[in-house]
Each structure stands twice: as C-alpha cells, then as structure tokens.
Amino acid sequence: MAEFRDDLEATYRRTIAAIPGLARRLDGCDLATKVRAATGIESFFRHSCGPGWALAGDAGHFKDPVTAQGIRDALRYARELGEVAAPVVHHEAALDAAVADWERRRERECIEVYQWTDRLARGDAMTPLEVELYRRASRDPRLAGEFLDVFSRTRRPTAFLSPVRAATLVAGALARGERDRRSVLAAVREELRTALADVRERRAVPSALSAGGSSSGSRAAGGP
C-alpha cells in the first residue's frame, strides 16, 4: 500500500507492465480517469429485514471488491427481493415471512464466497500451497478452468479446494522444496485453522438468522 500511496498512477502502470498478457491487451489504451485507491474496506453481513423493511444490495451484504462478486450479488438479491415481496406486498405477515426467507437464502448462498473473498483480500504473501496451486493451474487448463468456475459462481470454493486436492498441493509443495518444510507445515496448520473456523461460521448461519439476529448487528471481516 505504501508503494501505491507514493505514486498511484506510476505504480499502477508498473503493475500492468509486469503482467505481459495484460499489458498486451491494454496496448494503445489511455487512462480515462485518475487512478484511485481504497483501503480500510470492511466486509459484512447485516441483519437485513424487519416489519415492513429490508436492506438490499451493499446495504445488507458487502464483500471486498478483490473477487468482483459484489455487483453480481447486489443485483441478484435485489431482484429476488422484489420477486418474493411483490406477490404478498399487501399482506404484512406473509411479506415479513417471505423477506426473512430471502435474507436467510442470501446468507446461505453467499457465505462461502464471502469467506473466500475475505481470505484473498488480506493482502498477505502467498503461502507455499497457493504458489503450488497457481503453478499447477498455469500448466493444467482443466484445473485453471475449475478455479475460474469459483469466480463465475458455478463451483463452490470448498468444492474446488477439496481435501484430496489440498493434500495434493501439500505433497507437491513439500516435494518441490522451494520453501523449507517448516514453512509448508505452518501454512497447512493455518489453512486447517481457517477452514475449521469457516465451517463453524457456515453452520451457524441458518440458526442465527432463524433466531432473528440483531437489528443493528453485523458480522464483519476486514480487507486490506
């Protein structure tokens, strides 16, 4: 962040130049605006409904822009809110029940991508396991395609990074020996810790929302 803060445009241009494929695609293009930066972004789910009201779009659920998923979810669930509310808009009890179901569905469907986005948004150095994943994906179009399926929301992050695939990445990182064994095992321990925390969080989603939550509460995770 310090490097970008000193000269946003120059660092932006150097970043593009360091990625040959991207540089070729942007050859001949001009910047349309000044380069801007955003830091201190906080991701969240908010309790998003009550008697006669609902929070659509980023007001109710926001993710760091690093995975470019926010606009998709804002549009999708705003549309779905209208679809569930329109048939019962004149029936208070039915409307409140329909909107509560909509809120629960949005959190259940978005929680995995929310967790995945939060991990990518930390801005930490890549772990040996991530390096191994990207190395393999650069040589294996099928693997790269499955990874892109996560971005297009046709494959869940946990379905992509299955226990078998994770074990393969660990074995590959250890065999390659580019990092010492201790750093690889430390990355494995951290991945397991995060995965278990994510599982607990996902399991809590339906019961927490069924209990009504808090009208002012939010569950937040900070990005860079």
C-alpha positions in Angstrom: 0.0 0.0 0.0 2.9 2.3 0.8 4.2 1.9 -2.8 0.9 2.8 -4.3 0.3 5.7 -2.0 3.6 7.4 -3.1 2.5 7.5 -6.8 -0.7 5.8 -7.7 -0.5 6.1 -11.4 3.1 5.2 -11.8 2.7 2.1 -9.6 -0.5 1.1 -11.5 1.4 1.3 -14.8 4.4 -0.7 -13.5 2.0 -3.4 -12.2 0.4 -3.7 -15.7 3.8 -3.8 -17.4 4.8 -6.7 -15.1 2.0 -8.8 -16.4 2.8 -9.3 -20.1 -0.6 -10.7 -21.1 -2.5 -7.9 -19.5 0.0 -5.3 -21.0 -0.7 -6.6 -24.5 -4.5 -6.4 -24.0 -4.2 -2.8 -22.9 -1.6 -1.7 -25.5 -2.8 1.5 -27.1 -5.3 2.3 -24.4 -5.4 5.5 -22.4 -6.4 6.1 -18.8 -9.9 7.6 -18.8 -9.7 8.9 -15.2 -7.1 9.4 -12.4 -6.1 6.2 -10.5 -7.8 5.9 -7.2 -7.2 3.7 -4.2 -9.4 2.4 -1.4 -8.2 1.0 1.9 -9.8 0.1 5.2 -12.6 -1.7 3.4 -14.8 -3.7 5.8 -16.9 -6.7 4.6 -20.1 -7.6 6.4 -23.5 -9.2 6.6 -26.1 -7.1 8.3 -29.4 -8.3 9.7 -31.4 -7.2 6.7 -35.1 -7.3 7.4 -37.9 -6.5 9.9 -41.5 -5.4 9.9 -42.0 -3.6 6.5 -38.3 -3.1 5.7 -35.4 -4.8 4.1 -31.8 -4.0 3.2 -30.9 -4.8 -0.4 -27.6 -4.6 -2.2 -24.5 -3.5 -0.4 -26.6 -2.1 2.5 -27.2 -5.6 3.7 -24.2 -7.5 2.5 -20.9 -6.3 1.2 -17.6 -8.1 0.2 -14.2 -6.7 -0.6 -14.0 -5.9 -4.4 -11.0 -8.2 -4.9 -13.1 -11.1 -6.2 -15.5 -8.8 -8.1 -18.6 -10.6 -6.7 -20.3 -7.7 -5.0 -22.2 -6.2 -8.0 -23.4 -9.7 -9.0 -24.9 -10.3 -5.6 -26.3 -6.8 -5.2 -28.2 -7.1 -8.5 -29.2 -10.7 -8.0 -30.6 -10.4 -4.5 -32.2 -7.1 -5.1 -34.1 -8.7 -7.9 -35.0 -11.7 -5.8 -36.2 -9.4 -3.0 -38.7 -7.8 -5.4 -39.8 -11.2 -6.7 -40.6 -12.6 -3.3 -42.1 -9.3 -2.0 -44.4 -8.4 -4.9 -47.0 -11.2 -4.6 -47.5 -10.6 -0.8 -46.8 -6.9 -0.5 -50.3 -6.1 0.9 -50.2 -8.9 3.4 -47.9 -7.9 6.3 -47.3 -11.3 7.9 -46.7 -13.1 4.6 -44.5 -10.3 3.5 -42.3 -10.4 6.6 -42.0 -14.2 6.3 -41.1 -14.0 2.6 -38.4 -11.4 3.2 -37.0 -13.3 6.2 -36.6 -16.4 4.0 -35.0 -14.2 1.3 -32.4 -13.0 3.9 -31.6 -16.5 5.1 -31.2 -17.7 1.5 -28.8 -14.8 0.6 -26.6 -15.5 3.5 -26.5 -19.3 2.9 -25.7 -18.8 -0.7 -23.1 -16.1 -0.2 -21.3 -17.2 2.9 -18.7 -19.4 1.2 -17.7 -16.8 -1.3 -17.7 -14.2 1.4 -15.2 -16.3 3.4 -13.1 -16.9 0.3 -13.1 -13.2 -0.6 -12.0 -12.3 2.9 -9.0 -14.6 2.7 -7.9 -13.2 -0.7 -8.5 -9.6 0.5 -6.0 -9.8 3.4 -3.1 -9.0 1.1 -0.8 -11.5 2.7 2.2 -13.0 0.9 1.2 -16.2 -1.0 1.6 -19.4 1.0 3.6 -22.3 -0.4 0.2 -24.0 -1.0 -1.1 -21.1 -3.1 2.2 -21.0 -5.1 1.8 -24.7 -5.8 -1.9 -24.2 -6.9 -1.1 -21.4 -9.3 1.9 -23.3 -10.7 -0.2 -26.3 -11.4 -3.1 -24.2 -12.9 -0.6 -22.5 -15.3 0.1 -25.9 -16.8 -3.3 -27.5 -16.5 -6.2 -25.8 -18.3 -8.7 -28.1 -16.6 -7.6 -27.0 -13.2 -7.4 -23.4 -14.3 -11.0 -23.7 -15.6 -12.3 -25.1 -12.4 -10.6 -22.3 -10.5 -12.3 -19.8 -12.7 -15.6 -21.6 -12.1 -15.4 -20.3 -8.5 -15.3 -16.7 -9.8 -18.3 -17.4 -12.1 -20.2 -18.9 -9.1 -20.7 -22.3 -10.9 -18.5 -24.1 -8.4 -18.2 -23.5 -4.6 -14.8 -22.7 -3.1 -15.0 -25.8 -0.9 -15.8 -28.0 -3.9 -12.8 -26.7 -5.7 -10.4 -27.0 -2.9 -11.4 -30.5 -1.7 -9.4 -32.4 0.9 -7.9 -34.5 -1.9 -6.8 -31.5 -3.9 -5.5 -29.8 -0.7 -3.4 -32.9 0.1 -2.0 -33.0 -3.4 -0.9 -29.3 -3.1 0.7 -30.1 0.2 2.6 -33.1 -1.3 3.7 -31.0 -4.3 4.9 -28.1 -2.1 6.9 -30.5 0.1 8.4 -32.4 -2.9 9.4 -29.2 -4.7 11.3 -28.0 -1.7 11.3 -24.3 -2.7 10.3 -23.4 0.8 11.6 -25.2 3.9 9.4 -28.0 5.3 8.6 -25.9 8.4 7.0 -23.1 6.4 4.9 -25.6 4.4 3.7 -27.2 7.5 3.0 -23.8 9.1 0.8 -23.0 6.1 -1.1 -26.3 6.4 -1.8 -25.6 10.1 -3.1 -22.1 9.3 -5.2 -23.4 6.4 -6.8 -26.0 8.7 -7.4 -23.5 11.5 -9.1 -21.1 9.0 -11.1 -24.0 7.4 -12.5 -25.1 10.8 -13.4 -21.6 11.7 -15.2 -21.2 8.3 -17.1 -24.5 8.9 -18.3 -23.3 12.3 -19.4 -20.0 10.8 -21.3 -21.6 8.0 -23.1 -24.0 10.3 -24.2 -21.1 12.5 -25.8 -19.2 9.6 -29.3 -20.7 9.5 -29.8 -20.9 13.2 -28.5 -17.4 13.8 -30.9 -15.9 11.3 -33.8 -18.1 12.3 -33.4 -16.6 15.8 -33.9 -13.2 14.4 -30.4 -11.7 14.9 -29.9 -8.1 15.9 -31.4 -5.2 14.1 -28.1 -3.3 14.5 -25.7 -6.2 14.3 -23.3 -7.1 11.6 -20.6 -9.7 11.0 -17.6 -8.1 9.7 -14.2 -9.1 8.2 -11.6 -6.5 7.3 -9.9 -6.4 3.9 -6.6 -4.6 3.3 
